[in-house]
Amino acid sequence: MKNKLYQVLFTLLMAAGLGIAQASAMSATPDENNGKPFVIPELREWKGSQGTFELTSGSRILIQDEALKHVAQALADDYRTMFGHKLSVSCKTKGVTPRKGDIVITMKNEAQLEEEGYTIDIADHVTLNANRPVGAYWGTRTLLQILEQNEGTKLPKGYTLDKPDYALRGYMIDCARKFIPMDYLKNYVKIMAYYKMNTLQIHLNDNGFPAYFHGNWDETYSAFRMESDLFPGLTARDGHYGKKEFRQFQLDAANQFVEIIPEIDVPAHSLAFYHYRSYMGSKEYGVDHLDLFNPKVSEFLDSLFTEYLGGDEPVFTGKRVHIGTDEYSNRKKEVVEKFREFTDHYIRFVEKFGKQACVWGSLTHAKGDTPIKSKDVVMSLWNNGYANPKDMIEQGFQLININDGQTYIVPAAGYYYDYLNLQYLYNNWSPVTIGNQTFDPYHPQILGGMYAVWNDVVGNGISVKDIHHRAYPGLQAIAASCWRAHGKQIPFDQFNTLRHTLSEAPGVNELGRLSKEAHQTVMTLAEVKAGKATGREEIGYDYSVTFDIEYADETRGTILFSGNNAEFYLSDPISGMLGFSRDGYLNTFNYSVRPGVKETIRIEGDNRATRLFVDGRLVQELGYDERINHQQKKYNYLSTLVFPLRKAGQFKSRVTNLDVKNYCVSKDK
């Protein structure tokens, strides 16, 4: 099926004159050299030869260096997950001659490969070489991406040399204003690794806007997402990360060559600290600002940072820690100088624990006289008015381009992007294009680029699935433009079509795609038996789920289908109507099924709405519901649903003729 779709795409793109031969190495005739395989991010160099390499039941992964054992085993495990076949891993290969169909992974120093580069020579056997295990791991991601487009067994013969333009390729997710479960973060690390993205910043504390909470700071939502033994009342009750859990998460990510940067955002965006201990909030600038003139604040924060950075097995395991320092008031000079003193103190404080400090760019906004350490300090440049990139380079900071006007997603907020502009990011953006300033390619102080999801509007119905639907296509574009920022050869239209042929990662399907072909029935059941598993977890946007029902009186809270992420009710817990819940939100249709009457129910869902049809008639659409709070501030509330299918509930009704259709696999706007 996967190969069939690829052939269809190939035919369409050839007809459109898009030069598909460059994107498909399997498109060459027997007398031609193979074209460049399609991979995200794009391969730097490709020299095609003729013919095809094929994996067989006897294929082996051969290594000589024990340092590559983890890389080889990851390739074998991921191959089995994706294609259902086992590849053996052999470490005792000295003097062993590779056979046809083998994959050989070596580590021989080649200066041109640098830290993360690799070469792959595909002949009768495959030879993957890198200077470091990380480069070899990225090479295995390339092999898997090509294999999944070619029946899981075939590779075009040829040679590639590949390495990134920029060392840091990342994503920042706001887990504070919308709790993001650990299982999802683990999956997203797998996705990032599959696309050679290597940095995930976790924004651990923040708060909503008081305008949505009766203008009252005491009522305004805030959260600090880390477990704390020293200050247990600080930890959010509606979702947080255990210290052992978070430590292991970072270690597991490092095994996939993804660095986790934890962020404790101070001294602004810090309402959670005020809610915990009221003396910490500034009475003059808003209590989401810490009172920098109160010595108890620094005493508290020193203890908090030490809890996560100290000890033989620190909670924060990576090489970098982000200390925030964003958007503090600059109304008075003495406040600016105190803010600069605060920033310098916590840069040096985390460095005492052997960590590299990261800060948000605010030092044009907070221009003053108090010196701030800049050597070996990483600055996230989010807005040129807050930190002028040219000035920050002159001051000596290392820079990450995460410019808000180009790389910020704020779901359904009506400002910034709801979905990123992929075409712009692919064609025009690079880490050295920071807002309206562009620097020399490969500028030594520009580490790379990131994009961000901010969950500013607390309580707007956005689910983790909605966040993912927005974040994932952005990841593909940013990955392409950080690894191969300069000299891309694949046109955007071609990239935008072919990117849908790739999976999210081995074993990951957060989008809930049950087919790579549109307008297809992906699941049927003659009768849905209460309490039985279906073999499917969920179906994502766009879909329809149709069934006939002979309704028996059900108690409130009766579930038709449930999954790990949602429940669909025959009788919702509050009103007894058809409805669904996910992420702590209950959404109800204004319709209850009638006892003694056989009806055909159809639920249609996409990334903007969930619709109920009864006997072919649209009854209600739950969609982008524009709401107005008491201060006349508008916001959008979303009632979307990735439909759960994993297990039928304990219902009494008779449910028959279940038909689940996948309508669209490429719509992500």
C-alpha positions in Angstrom: 0.0 0.0 0.0 2.8 2.3 1.0 4.7 1.6 -2.3 1.5 2.0 -4.3 0.9 5.5 -2.9 4.5 6.4 -3.7 4.0 5.3 -7.3 0.9 7.4 -7.6 2.7 10.4 -6.2 5.6 9.8 -8.6 3.3 9.8 -11.6 1.5 13.0 -10.5 4.7 14.8 -9.9 6.2 13.7 -13.2 3.1 15.1 -14.9 3.6 18.4 -13.1 7.2 18.6 -14.3 8.6 18.7 -10.8 11.7 16.7 -11.4 10.8 13.7 -9.3 13.8 11.8 -10.4 15.8 13.8 -8.0 13.5 12.8 -5.1 13.2 9.1 -5.9 16.2 6.9 -6.2 14.0 4.0 -7.3 12.8 5.9 -10.4 15.8 5.2 -12.6 15.7 2.8 -15.5 18.2 -0.1 -15.6 20.5 2.0 -17.8 20.4 5.1 -15.6 22.1 6.0 -12.4 19.7 6.2 -9.4 18.4 9.6 -8.5 18.7 11.1 -5.0 16.5 9.4 -2.5 13.9 11.5 -0.7 14.9 12.0 2.9 14.0 14.7 5.5 16.3 16.5 5.9 17.7 16.4 2.4 20.9 14.6 1.7 23.9 16.9 1.2 25.6 14.8 -1.6 24.4 11.9 -3.6 26.2 10.0 -6.3 23.9 7.4 -7.8 25.0 4.1 -9.4 22.8 1.5 -11.0 20.8 -1.3 -9.4 19.2 -2.0 -6.1 20.4 -3.3 -2.8 17.9 -5.7 -1.1 17.7 -6.9 2.5 17.0 -10.6 3.0 16.1 -12.9 5.8 19.8 -13.5 6.2 20.9 -9.9 6.3 23.1 -8.9 9.2 24.2 -5.7 10.9 28.0 -5.9 11.4 30.1 -3.7 13.7 33.6 -3.9 15.1 33.5 -1.0 17.5 31.6 -1.7 20.8 30.7 2.0 20.8 28.4 1.4 17.9 26.5 -1.5 19.5 23.7 0.8 20.7 23.4 2.3 17.2 23.3 -1.1 15.6 20.7 -2.5 18.0 18.5 0.6 17.6 18.5 0.1 13.8 17.6 -3.6 14.3 14.8 -2.8 16.8 13.4 0.0 14.7 13.5 -2.1 11.5 11.6 -4.8 13.3 9.0 -2.3 14.6 8.5 -0.8 11.2 8.6 -3.8 8.9 8.1 -6.9 11.2 11.4 -8.6 10.3 14.5 -9.2 12.4 18.0 -8.2 11.5 20.8 -9.9 13.6 23.5 -7.7 15.1 27.0 -9.1 15.2 29.8 -7.3 17.1 32.5 -10.0 16.5 33.2 -9.1 12.9 37.0 -8.8 12.7 38.0 -10.8 9.7 34.4 -11.4 8.7 33.7 -10.7 5.0 30.4 -8.9 4.5 27.8 -10.8 2.5 25.4 -9.5 0.0 22.5 -7.9 1.9 24.5 -7.0 5.0 24.8 -3.6 6.6 28.2 -2.7 8.0 28.6 0.2 10.4 32.1 1.6 11.0 33.7 4.4 12.8 36.7 5.7 10.9 37.8 9.3 11.2 37.1 11.5 8.2 37.7 15.2 8.9 35.0 16.3 6.5 32.3 14.5 8.5 32.9 16.5 11.7 30.8 15.6 14.7 27.5 14.5 13.2 28.2 13.6 9.6 28.2 10.2 8.0 28.7 8.5 4.7 26.7 5.6 3.3 28.0 3.4 0.4 25.2 1.2 -1.0 26.5 -1.6 -3.2 25.9 -5.3 -2.7 26.2 -4.6 1.0 25.8 -1.2 2.8 28.7 0.5 4.5 27.8 3.3 6.9 30.7 5.2 8.4 30.9 8.1 10.8 33.4 9.8 13.1 31.1 9.5 16.2 28.2 7.3 17.2 25.8 10.2 16.7 26.7 10.4 13.0 26.2 6.7 12.6 22.8 7.0 14.3 21.7 9.8 11.9 22.8 7.5 9.1 20.5 4.8 10.3 17.6 7.2 10.3 18.4 7.9 6.6 18.4 4.2 5.8 15.0 3.7 7.6 13.4 6.6 5.8 14.5 5.3 2.4 13.4 1.7 3.3 9.9 2.8 4.3 9.4 4.3 0.9 10.6 1.1 -0.8 8.7 -1.9 0.7 11.1 -2.1 3.7 13.6 -4.1 1.8 15.2 -2.0 -1.0 17.8 0.7 -1.2 19.1 2.4 -4.4 22.7 1.8 -5.0 24.8 4.9 -4.6 26.9 7.0 -2.2 26.0 9.8 0.1 28.0 12.1 2.3 25.7 14.0 4.7 26.2 16.4 7.6 24.3 19.3 9.1 24.8 23.0 8.5 24.0 23.8 12.1 24.7 21.9 15.4 21.5 22.8 17.2 18.2 21.8 15.7 15.3 22.1 18.1 11.8 22.5 19.4 10.4 24.2 22.5 7.2 23.1 24.1 5.2 24.9 26.7 4.2 22.2 29.2 3.3 24.7 31.9 0.0 26.2 30.7 -1.0 23.0 29.1 0.2 19.8 30.8 1.9 17.5 28.2 2.0 13.9 29.4 5.3 12.1 29.6 4.3 9.4 27.2 3.8 12.1 24.5 7.1 13.7 25.2 8.8 10.3 24.8 7.1 9.8 21.5 8.1 13.3 20.4 11.7 12.6 21.2 11.5 9.5 18.8 10.0 11.7 16.1 12.7 14.4 16.5 15.4 11.7 16.3 13.9 10.3 13.2 14.2 13.7 11.5 17.7 14.4 13.0 16.4 17.1 15.4 18.6 17.0 18.5 17.3 19.5 21.1 14.0 19.6 23.0 13.4 22.5 25.5 10.8 21.8 28.2 9.1 25.0 29.5 8.3 23.9 33.0 6.5 26.8 34.6 4.3 29.7 33.5 0.8 31.2 33.9 -2.2 32.3 32.0 -3.3 35.9 31.5 -5.4 37.5 34.2 -7.8 39.0 31.6 -9.2 35.4 31.2 -9.6 35.0 35.0 -11.7 38.0 36.1 -8.6 40.2 36.1 -7.6 38.6 39.3 -4.0 37.3 39.8 -5.1 35.0 42.6 -7.5 33.2 40.3 -5.2 33.2 37.3 -4.0 29.7 36.3 -0.3 28.9 37.0 1.7 25.7 37.1 5.1 24.4 38.1 5.5 21.0 36.5 8.4 19.4 38.5 8.1 17.3 41.6 9.8 19.1 44.5 10.8 17.5 47.9 11.9 20.8 49.3 8.7 22.7 48.3 6.0 20.1 47.7 3.2 22.7 47.6 4.8 24.3 44.5 4.2 21.3 42.3 1.1 21.5 40.1 -1.6 19.1 41.2 -3.2 18.8 37.7 -0.1 17.3 36.1 3.6 17.2 36.8 6.8 15.1 36.2 8.4 13.0 38.9 12.0 13.6 39.5 13.1 10.0 38.8 10.8 10.0 35.8 12.2 13.2 34.4 15.8 12.1 34.9 15.2 8.8 33.1 13.4 10.7 30.3 16.5 12.8 29.7 18.8 9.7 29.7 16.5 7.9 27.3 16.5 10.9 25.0 20.3 11.1 25.1 20.4 7.5 23.9 18.6 8.8 20.8 21.0 11.7 20.6 18.4 14.3 21.6 19.3 16.7 24.4 16.6 17.8 26.8 16.9 21.4 28.0 14.8 21.9 31.1 13.6 25.5 31.7 12.6 27.1 34.9 11.4 30.5 33.8 12.2 33.3 36.3 11.9 36.1 37.3 8.8 36.9 35.1 6.1 34.3 34.1 6.5 33.2 37.7 3.0 33.4 39.1 3.3 29.8 40.5 5.9 31.0 42.9 3.6 33.8 44.2 0.7 31.3 44.5 3.0 29.1 46.7 4.5 31.9 48.7 2.9 35.3 48.3 6.0 37.3 49.5 7.7 36.3 46.2 5.4 38.4 43.9 6.2 42.0 43.1 3.4 44.3 44.2 4.5 47.0 41.8 4.9 45.2 38.5 2.4 42.3 38.8 2.7 39.3 41.0 3.8 37.1 38.1 7.1 39.1 38.5 9.3 38.0 41.3 10.2 40.7 43.8 13.9 41.0 43.0 14.5 43.3 46.0 13.4 40.7 48.5 16.5 38.6 49.4 14.2 35.6 50.3 13.4 35.2 46.6 17.0 34.4 45.7 17.3 32.1 48.8 14.3 30.2 47.6 15.4 29.9 44.0 19.0 28.9 45.0 17.5 26.0 46.9 15.1 25.1 44.1 17.8 25.0 41.4 20.1 23.1 43.7 17.4 20.5 44.2 17.5 19.7 40.5 21.2 20.3 39.8 22.9 19.0 42.9 23.9 15.5 44.1 25.5 12.5 42.6 22.6 11.8 40.3 21.1 15.3 39.5 17.5 15.5 38.2 18.7 17.7 35.3 21.2 15.4 33.5 22.0 17.3 30.3 24.7 19.8 29.6 22.4 22.9 29.4 19.8 24.4 31.7 17.5 27.3 30.7 16.9 30.0 33.4 14.3 32.0 31.6 14.9 35.8 32.2 12.2 36.9 29.8 9.9 40.0 29.6 10.6 41.5 33.0 9.5 45.1 33.5 12.0 47.8 32.4 10.0 50.8 33.6 12.6 51.9 36.1 16.4 51.9 35.9 16.9 50.4 39.3 14.6 47.5 38.3 16.6 47.0 35.1 19.9 46.9 37.0 18.4 44.5 39.5 17.1 42.3 36.7 20.6 42.2 35.1 22.2 41.4 38.4 19.6 38.5 38.8 20.4 37.2 35.3 24.1 37.2 35.9 23.7 35.5 39.3 21.8 32.6 37.9 24.0 32.2 34.8 26.9 31.7 37.2 24.8 29.7 39.7 24.0 26.9 37.1 27.6 27.0 35.8 28.8 26.0 39.3 27.1 22.6 38.7 28.9 22.2 35.4 25.9 23.3 33.2 25.9 25.7 30.3 23.3 28.4 31.0 20.6 29.4 28.5 18.6 32.6 28.7 15.8 34.2 26.7 16.9 37.3 24.8 15.9 40.4 26.9 19.0 42.5 27.1 18.1 45.2 24.6 14.8 45.5 26.5 16.8 45.6 29.8 19.8 47.6 28.6 21.8 48.8 31.5 25.2 49.1 33.2 25.3 46.0 35.4 27.6 43.5 33.6 26.2 40.1 32.6 28.4 37.1 31.8 28.1 36.3 28.0 31.0 33.9 27.4 29.7 30.4 26.8 26.2 31.5 27.5 23.4 30.5 25.1 20.7 33.1 24.2 17.4 32.2 22.6 16.6 35.1 20.3 12.9 35.4 20.3 12.3 39.0 19.4 14.7 41.5 17.9 13.2 44.3 20.0 13.9 42.5 23.2 17.4 41.5 22.1 19.0 43.0 19.0 20.9 40.0 17.4 23.8 42.2 16.1 24.3 43.6 19.6 24.1 40.2 21.3 26.8 38.9 18.9 29.0 41.8 19.8 28.5 41.0 23.4 29.7 37.5 22.9 26.6 35.3 23.4 26.0 32.1 21.5 22.7 32.4 19.7 19.6 30.2 18.9 17.2 31.6 16.3 13.7 31.1 17.7 12.3 34.4 16.3 8.6 34.8 17.2 7.4 36.2 13.9 8.7 33.1 12.0 8.7 30.2 14.4 6.0 30.7 17.1 2.8 28.6 17.2 0.1 29.6 19.6 -2.8 27.2 18.9 -6.1 28.9 18.0 -5.1 32.1 19.7 -5.7 34.4 16.7 -2.1 35.8 16.9 1.2 34.4 15.9 0.8 31.2 13.8 -1.8 28.5 14.3 0.2 26.5 11.8 3.6 27.6 10.7 4.2 28.8 7.2 6.0 25.8 5.9 6.8 27.2 2.5 8.5 30.3 4.0 10.4 28.2 6.4 11.6 25.8 3.7 12.4 28.4 1.1 13.5 31.5 3.0 14.3 30.8 6.7 17.5 29.6 8.1 19.2 29.9 11.6 21.1 33.0 10.3 17.9 34.8 9.2 16.7 36.3 12.5 13.7 38.5 12.1 14.8 41.3 9.8 18.5 40.6 10.2 20.6 38.1 8.2 24.1 37.1 9.1 26.8 35.2 7.2 26.1 31.5 6.7 27.7 29.4 9.3 28.4 32.3 11.6 30.3 30.7 14.5 28.1 32.3 17.2 24.8 31.1 15.8 24.3 27.5 17.0 21.2 26.8 15.1 17.4 27.3 15.2 14.3 26.2 17.0 10.5 26.6 16.8 8.0 26.8 19.7 4.5 25.9 20.8 3.1 28.3 23.4 -0.2 27.4 25.1 -1.1 31.0 26.1 -4.8 30.7 26.3 -5.5 28.4 29.2 -8.8 26.4 29.0 -9.4 26.9 25.3 -10.2 23.2 24.6 -6.9 22.5 22.8 -5.8 18.9 23.1 -2.3 17.4 23.0 -3.4 15.9 19.7 -4.2 19.4 18.4 -0.8 20.6 19.5 0.8 17.7 17.7 -1.1 18.3 14.5 0.4 21.8 14.5 3.9 20.9 15.7 4.7 17.9 13.5 4.7 19.6 10.0 6.7 22.4 11.6 9.2 19.9 12.7 9.7 18.5 9.2 10.2 22.0 7.8 12.6 23.2 10.5 14.5 19.9 10.3 15.0 20.5 6.6 16.1 24.1 7.1 18.6 23.5 10.0 20.3 20.5 8.5 20.5 21.6 4.9 19.9 25.4 5.3 21.9 26.4 2.3 21.7 24.8 -1.1 18.5 22.8 -1.1 17.7 21.2 -4.4 14.2 19.8 -3.8 11.5 22.3 -4.6 9.0 23.0 -1.8 6.0 21.6 -3.6 7.8 18.3 -4.1 8.9 18.3 -0.5 5.4 19.2 0.8 3.9 16.3 -1.1 6.5 13.6 -0.4 6.8 14.5 3.3 3.5 12.7 3.8 4.9 9.4 2.6 7.1 9.2 5.7 5.9 8.0 9.1 6.4 10.1 12.2 8.9 7.6 13.7 9.3 3.9 14.2 6.3 2.7 16.2 4.9 6.2 16.6 1.5 7.3 15.2 0.4 10.3 17.2 -1.6 11.6 14.2 -3.7 8.5 14.2 -3.2 7.7 10.5 -4.7 4.3 9.7 -3.8 4.5 6.0 -1.6 6.5 3.7 -4.4 6.6 1.2 -7.3 9.0 1.4 -11.0 8.2 1.0 -10.6 4.6 2.2 -12.4 2.4 4.7 -9.9 1.4 7.3 -12.0 -0.6 9.7 -15.3 -2.4 9.7 -17.2 -4.5 12.3 -20.5 -6.2 11.7 -21.3 -5.8 15.3 -19.5 -4.0 18.1 -19.3 -6.3 21.1 -19.3 -4.6 24.5 -16.0 -4.7 26.4 -14.0 -6.0 23.4 -10.8 -4.6 22.0 -10.7 -3.7 18.3 -7.0 -3.9 17.4 -7.0 -0.2 16.5 -6.1 2.6 18.9 -7.6 5.7 17.2 -8.2 7.5 14.0 -7.0 11.1 13.4 -8.1 13.9 11.2 -9.9 13.7 8.7 -12.3 10.8 9.3 -15.8 9.5 9.6 -17.1 6.9 12.1 -20.5 5.5 11.1 -22.6 2.9 13.0 -26.2 1.7 13.4 -27.6 1.7 16.9 -30.6 0.2 18.6 -30.5 2.2 21.8 -31.2 0.8 25.2 -31.5 3.1 28.2 -27.9 3.6 29.3 -26.7 5.0 32.6 -24.9 8.3 32.4 -21.2 7.9 31.6 -21.7 4.9 29.3 -18.8 4.7 26.8 -19.1 3.5 23.3 -15.3 3.6 22.6 -12.3 4.5 24.7 -8.6 4.8 24.0 -5.5 6.1 25.7 -6.4 9.7 24.9 -10.2 10.0 24.7 -13.7 8.5 25.4 -16.7 8.7 23.2 -20.0 8.5 25.1 -23.4 7.0 24.2 -24.6 8.9 27.3 -22.2 11.5 28.7 -21.6 11.7 32.4 -23.4 15.1 32.9 -26.5 15.3 30.6 -26.9 11.8 29.1 -26.2 13.1 25.6 -23.9 11.9 22.9 -20.5 13.4 23.6 -16.8 12.9 24.2 -14.0 13.8 26.6 -10.3 14.2 26.2 -7.6 16.2 28.0 -10.0 17.0 30.9 -12.6 18.6 28.6 -16.1 17.3 28.2 -17.8 18.2 24.9 -21.5 17.3 24.4 -23.8 17.2 21.4 -27.3 18.5 21.9 -28.7 15.1 21.0 -29.6 11.9 22.9 -30.2 8.6 21.1 -33.8 7.5 21.2 -34.7 4.2 22.8 -36.5 1.7 20.6 -35.6 3.4 17.4 -32.8 2.2 15.1 -30.7 5.1 14.0 -27.5 5.6 11.9 -25.0 7.8 13.6 -22.0 9.3 11.9 -19.3 11.3 13.5 -17.0 13.3 11.3 -13.8 15.0 12.6 -11.1 17.2 11.4 -8.7 19.7 12.9 -11.3 22.4 13.3 -14.5 20.6 14.3 -16.4 17.4 15.3 -19.8 16.9 13.6 -22.7 14.7 14.4 -25.0 13.3 11.7 -28.2 11.3 12.4 -29.7 9.3 9.5 -27.7 11.4 7.1 -28.7 14.8 8.6 -26.3 17.2 10.2 -27.5 17.7 13.8 -24.6 19.7 15.2 -21.1 20.9 14.6 -18.8 21.5 17.6 -16.0 23.6 16.2 -14.1 26.9 16.6 -16.5 28.4 19.1 -15.7 32.1 19.6 -16.3 33.0 23.2 -16.1 36.3 25.0 -15.0 36.6 28.6 -16.2 39.1 31.2 -13.7 41.7 30.0 -14.9 41.4 26.4 -11.8 39.6 25.4 -12.4 37.1 22.6 -10.9 33.6 22.4 -11.5 30.4 20.4 -12.6 27.2 22.1 -12.0 24.0 20.2 -14.0 20.8 20.3 -11.9 18.5 18.2 -11.6 14.8 18.6 -9.1 12.2 17.5 -11.6 9.4 17.6 -10.8 6.5 20.1 -11.3 3.0 18.9 -9.2 0.7 21.1 -11.9 -0.8 23.3 -15.7 -0.9 23.3 -17.5 0.2 26.5 -19.8 -1.8 28.7 -23.0 -0.7 26.9 -26.4 -2.4 26.7 -27.4 -1.1 23.2 -26.9 -3.0 20.0 -24.3 -1.4 17.8 -23.8 -2.8 14.3 -22.3 -1.9 10.9 -19.3 0.0 12.1 -17.5 1.7 9.3 -14.4 3.9 9.8 -13.2 5.9 6.9 -10.0 7.9 6.4 -10.8 10.9 4.3 -7.5 12.9 4.2 -3.9 12.1 5.1 -2.2 15.4 4.0 -4.4 18.1 5.4 -2.6 19.8 8.3 -3.9 23.3 8.1 
